[in-house]
């Protein structure tokens, strides 16, 4: 599930729901954590800043070069 269907009503919410369960089943899957971070960057902001920061730090621990995590941390720290 790498592409979000933004043109479908509530697609982002559905995408988040479908990303949360696999993340629970595979808590060490960095790709899933990066996927969930996406939901902090959309206008609806379905993942709050606190959760996005936690996910980003989890990703950085195992994948220090993750652009998604780096951008998230920079964006949130800049706002706060």
Backbone bond lengths (Angstrom), bond angles and torsions (degrees), N, CA, C in turn:
res aa  C-N    CA-C-N  psi(-1)  N-CA   C-N-CA  omega(-1)  CA-C   N-CA-C  phi
1 X - - - 1.452 - - 1.526 108.21 -
2 X 1.305 117.03 76.63 1.460 120.59 -175.09 1.520 113.04 -101.73
3 X 1.326 118.69 -14.01 1.451 120.55 -177.07 1.522 109.46 -119.62
4 X 1.301 115.59 135.82 1.452 121.89 -179.26 1.528 108.58 -96.16
5 X 1.322 116.14 135.01 1.463 121.68 -179.76 1.533 108.96 -94.60
6 X 1.322 116.74 78.00 1.461 121.76 -174.24 1.520 113.88 -64.37
7 X 1.290 118.20 -22.14 1.457 120.13 -176.45 1.530 112.30 -78.46
8 X 1.298 118.54 -8.16 1.463 122.35 178.32 1.519 108.34 -96.40
9 X 1.321 116.54 130.09 1.462 121.54 -178.72 1.532 110.48 -55.49
10 X 1.306 116.53 130.52 1.474 124.13 178.57 1.524 113.26 66.57
11 X 1.325 117.65 16.97 1.466 120.44 -178.85 1.525 111.33 -61.79
12 X 1.330 117.24 -37.82 1.455 119.55 -179.83 1.523 111.26 -64.18
13 X 1.313 116.91 -42.51 1.469 120.43 178.36 1.522 111.12 -62.58
14 X 1.302 115.42 -41.96 1.465 120.14 179.17 1.531 109.92 -66.09
15 X 1.315 116.50 -41.43 1.462 120.28 177.89 1.515 112.09 -61.30
16 X 1.328 116.48 -40.20 1.466 120.29 178.14 1.523 110.58 -64.24
17 X 1.304 116.53 -46.37 1.471 120.62 179.48 1.527 110.08 -58.10
18 X 1.331 116.32 -42.04 1.460 120.10 -178.84 1.529 112.64 -75.49
19 X 1.314 117.54 -13.57 1.459 120.65 175.89 1.516 113.06 -92.68
20 X 1.330 117.13 -26.22 1.462 120.50 -176.95 1.524 112.46 -68.89
21 X 1.304 117.59 -43.28 1.465 120.04 -176.92 1.529 112.13 -64.44
22 X 1.327 119.15 -48.40 1.465 117.71 176.63 1.535 112.27 -60.12
23 X 1.331 117.02 -34.61 1.463 120.31 178.58 1.528 110.76 -65.64
24 X 1.321 117.34 -33.60 1.464 120.75 175.47 1.525 110.44 -68.07
25 X 1.316 116.45 -39.65 1.461 121.14 -177.87 1.528 112.60 -75.73
26 X 1.326 116.64 -28.20 1.463 121.79 179.81 1.530 109.40 -128.14
27 X 1.324 117.84 72.43 1.464 120.60 -173.71 1.529 114.66 -63.96
28 X 1.320 118.38 -16.16 1.463 120.88 179.38 1.530 113.17 -98.44
29 X 1.325 116.82 6.36 1.457 120.89 -178.96 1.535 109.43 -80.24
30 X 1.319 115.45 104.57 1.465 121.28 -176.81 1.523 111.83 -66.14
31 X 1.325 117.34 -35.52 1.469 119.95 179.11 1.523 111.22 -60.55
32 X 1.319 116.90 -40.13 1.467 120.02 178.19 1.520 111.14 -66.43
33 X 1.323 117.00 -38.71 1.469 120.08 178.60 1.528 110.50 -64.78
34 X 1.322 116.31 -41.03 1.468 119.17 176.82 1.524 110.29 -64.11
35 X 1.304 116.76 -38.33 1.467 121.19 177.50 1.531 110.50 -61.01
36 X 1.333 116.70 -44.20 1.462 120.22 -178.82 1.531 111.81 -67.30
37 X 1.314 117.24 -32.67 1.471 120.59 178.07 1.527 110.49 -59.20
38 X 1.319 116.50 -34.39 1.477 121.02 179.07 1.528 111.25 -48.98
39 X 1.305 117.21 -37.31 1.458 121.40 -174.23 1.524 112.81 -72.27
40 X 1.316 117.99 -4.93 1.462 122.07 171.46 1.520 110.51 -88.52
41 X 1.331 117.00 -19.13 1.461 121.61 -174.46 1.523 113.35 -93.72
42 X 1.303 118.24 -8.14 1.458 120.62 -178.16 1.536 109.13 -88.54
43 X 1.322 118.06 158.82 1.468 120.49 -178.53 1.534 114.26 -56.51
44 X 1.322 117.65 -34.77 1.472 120.43 -179.58 1.523 112.16 -72.16
45 X 1.320 116.56 -18.77 1.467 124.18 178.10 1.526 111.33 45.70
46 X 1.321 115.79 66.16 1.460 122.11 -176.32 1.531 112.74 -75.75
47 X 1.319 117.37 -18.59 1.472 122.25 172.60 1.525 106.68 -113.00
48 X 1.337 116.92 121.94 1.465 119.53 -176.12 1.535 110.88 -72.38
49 X 1.327 115.53 167.38 1.460 121.10 -176.40 1.530 112.32 -59.06
50 X 1.307 116.90 -41.58 1.461 121.26 -178.21 1.534 110.86 -60.39
51 X 1.318 116.52 -47.00 1.463 120.63 179.19 1.529 111.31 -67.63
52 X 1.327 116.77 -37.47 1.461 120.48 179.34 1.531 110.86 -64.99
53 X 1.327 116.94 -39.69 1.465 120.69 178.46 1.526 109.93 -64.88
54 X 1.323 116.76 -43.57 1.470 120.23 178.63 1.527 110.45 -60.82
55 X 1.320 116.92 -46.45 1.468 120.80 178.03 1.533 110.77 -61.14
56 X 1.327 116.37 -42.63 1.466 120.25 -178.44 1.527 111.04 -63.39
57 X 1.334 117.64 -42.63 1.463 120.00 177.73 1.525 111.18 -65.16
58 X 1.320 117.20 -37.71 1.469 120.46 176.00 1.528 110.50 -60.67
59 X 1.318 116.37 -41.76 1.460 121.14 -179.63 1.531 110.33 -67.70
60 X 1.324 116.67 -46.16 1.468 121.38 -177.52 1.527 111.55 -59.11
61 X 1.331 117.17 -35.03 1.468 120.25 179.67 1.525 111.85 -58.00
62 X 1.320 116.21 -40.53 1.463 120.74 -175.94 1.525 113.99 -101.27
63 X 1.324 116.03 -21.49 1.461 120.52 -179.14 1.530 108.25 -138.63
64 X 1.340 117.16 77.29 1.468 121.32 -174.56 1.524 114.75 -58.30
65 X 1.322 117.82 -22.87 1.462 120.95 -178.30 1.534 113.22 -92.37
66 X 1.311 117.80 12.34 1.470 121.47 -178.77 1.529 110.95 -65.82
67 X 1.306 115.64 113.48 1.471 120.65 178.75 1.524 111.33 -65.64
68 X 1.315 116.85 -38.24 1.467 121.01 -179.62 1.527 109.74 -59.47
69 X 1.323 116.75 -48.36 1.461 120.67 -179.05 1.526 111.00 -66.78
70 X 1.318 117.28 -42.59 1.463 120.58 -179.91 1.523 111.62 -62.34
71 X 1.314 116.50 -44.98 1.473 120.77 179.80 1.520 110.22 -64.32
72 X 1.318 116.86 -41.43 1.467 120.49 -179.67 1.518 110.98 -62.01
73 X 1.310 116.76 -47.24 1.461 119.73 -179.02 1.515 111.13 -64.28
74 X 1.324 117.01 -41.27 1.467 120.48 179.01 1.524 111.04 -64.68
75 X 1.317 116.62 -43.77 1.471 121.31 -178.31 1.525 111.56 -64.02
76 X 1.310 115.99 -46.26 1.474 119.91 -176.12 1.522 110.51 -71.84
77 X 1.325 118.41 -41.18 1.458 120.65 178.22 1.520 111.39 -65.28
78 X 1.324 116.77 -34.04 1.467 121.14 178.18 1.523 110.66 -65.44
79 X 1.350 116.86 -39.78 1.471 120.88 -178.34 1.512 111.73 -72.41
80 X 1.341 117.60 -33.67 1.472 120.32 -173.39 1.486 113.06 -89.25
